[in-house]
Amino acid sequence: MATETPISPEDLELLERVAARVVEMHMEVPAILTLETVTPLSLIAGQAMVFFEPFVAALLRLPDYRRFARLAERRECLTALTRLIETRAEAADVERRAEKRARRAARSKEAQPRS
């Protein structure tokens, strides 16, 4: 049985950037569903990314695309990415709720009659 190589700090940083972008675009649910679906087929998913690279490169500037495609072939990287997205999504949700409460408090304070 092969041992898993740990995720390098550079690769983890790339996964962090991907997770941040996914949450920024509010795409955490589709991303997590996709990651959970393709994890059993991670090798095929990574190879598909390599196949589509010329098309993607024609449309987008993705300097880390190849590295991400290699990471997508490793199940532990997809699992790590899923956890990063979930963690960031939860933090963003807490932040949005706090901002909403602050806005409500400010509005209710403005609406109070002054004595």
C-alpha positions, 0 to 999 in steps of 0.5 A: 500500500502506497503512503500518501505524500503530505501536501506541500506548503506551496500546494496548500497555499494554492488550495487556499486561494482556490477555496477563497475564490470559490467562497468569494463567488458564493459557489461553495455548494456547487464546488463541494458537490462537484468535489465530493462527486469527482473524488473517487475519480480523481485521477480521471478528473486531473487528466481531464483538466490537463486535456482541457488546458488549451481551451481554458488557457485561451479563455482565462489566465491561470498560472497555477492551472497545471499544478492544480490539475496535478493536485486534483489527481490526489484524493487527499488534496480534494478532501483538503480543498473541500474542508478549506471551502467549508471552513471559509464558507462558515467564516464568511457566513458568520461575518455576513450575519454579524454585518446584518445584525450591526446594520439592524442595530444601527437602523433601530438606533436611528429609529428611536425617538430622541429625548 
